[in-house]
Amino acid sequence: MSRRLSRRLAIVTLAFVAGTVALSFGQSSPTPEQQILRADTDRFKAMVNGDVAVLERLLAVELSYIGTTGRIQDKHAVLYGIKSGKTKYSSISPSERQVHVMGTVATVIGVAVLRGEEEPGVDIGIRYMSVHVLRDGRWQLIAWESTRIAPNETVNPRRG
């Protein structure tokens, strides 16, 4: 191999290694906002899938959960509803979520469309606010309140 070709190969190899190292440094851990959105999404998926084990980790022991009926539930009641099948969702689709982090506490204000099994084929729009606390390196839901959105209302969380 010629000296010139060896030099080019060395430069290409060096550039590849440098690019790989730069990419690995550019991949930082998720921001608190991203972690909270992930926890929010994971909780909705667990509720749809009836995955009580995941919910056990995502819900704080002090949970206060106020649904669209105005009924307040604690963690045990929420888990029992999912486990027993009394509370059953076929889909939950969140959107327009805004996260505000204040140290180890965060809020999410968002909109979601729920489809429950009590009223098959009926989509229910809700506006919700949730409060999360950072505990043992993970975000847990500590408070939830939601209200129904009128079926023909245009949803914009900033304007109400």
GIQUI-V616350 format. One record per pair of residues at least 24 apart in sequence whose C-alpha atoms are under 8 Angstrom apart, sorted by the first residue. I is the first residue (numbers start at 1). J is the second residue. Records with the same first field share a line. If there is no record, write none. Layout:
# GIQUI-V616350
I = J ; J
This chain:
# GIQUI-V616350
32 = 101
33 = 99 ; 100 ; 101
35 = 139
36 = 99 ; 106 ; 132 ; 139
37 = 99
39 = 139 ; 140
41 = 94
44 = 92 ; 93
45 = 92
47 = 82 ; 88 ; 89
48 = 88 ; 89 ; 90 ; 91 ; 92
50 = 82 ; 83 ; 85 ; 88
51 = 82 ; 83
52 = 79 ; 82 ; 83
55 = 79
57 = 140
58 = 139 ; 140 ; 141
59 = 140 ; 141 ; 142
60 = 140 ; 141 ; 142
61 = 142
62 = 142
63 = 141 ; 142 ; 143 ; 144
64 = 142 ; 143 ; 144
65 = 143 ; 144 ; 145
66 = 144 ; 145 ; 146
67 = 144 ; 145 ; 146 ; 147
68 = 126 ; 145 ; 146 ; 147 ; 148
69 = 147
88 = 116 ; 117 ; 118
89 = 114 ; 115 ; 116 ; 117
90 = 114 ; 115 ; 116 ; 117
91 = 115 ; 116
96 = 156 ; 157
104 = 133 ; 134 ; 135
105 = 131 ; 132 ; 133 ; 134
106 = 131 ; 132 ; 133
107 = 131 ; 132
109 = 157
110 = 157
111 = 155 ; 157
124 = 148 ; 149 ; 151
125 = 149 ; 150 ; 151
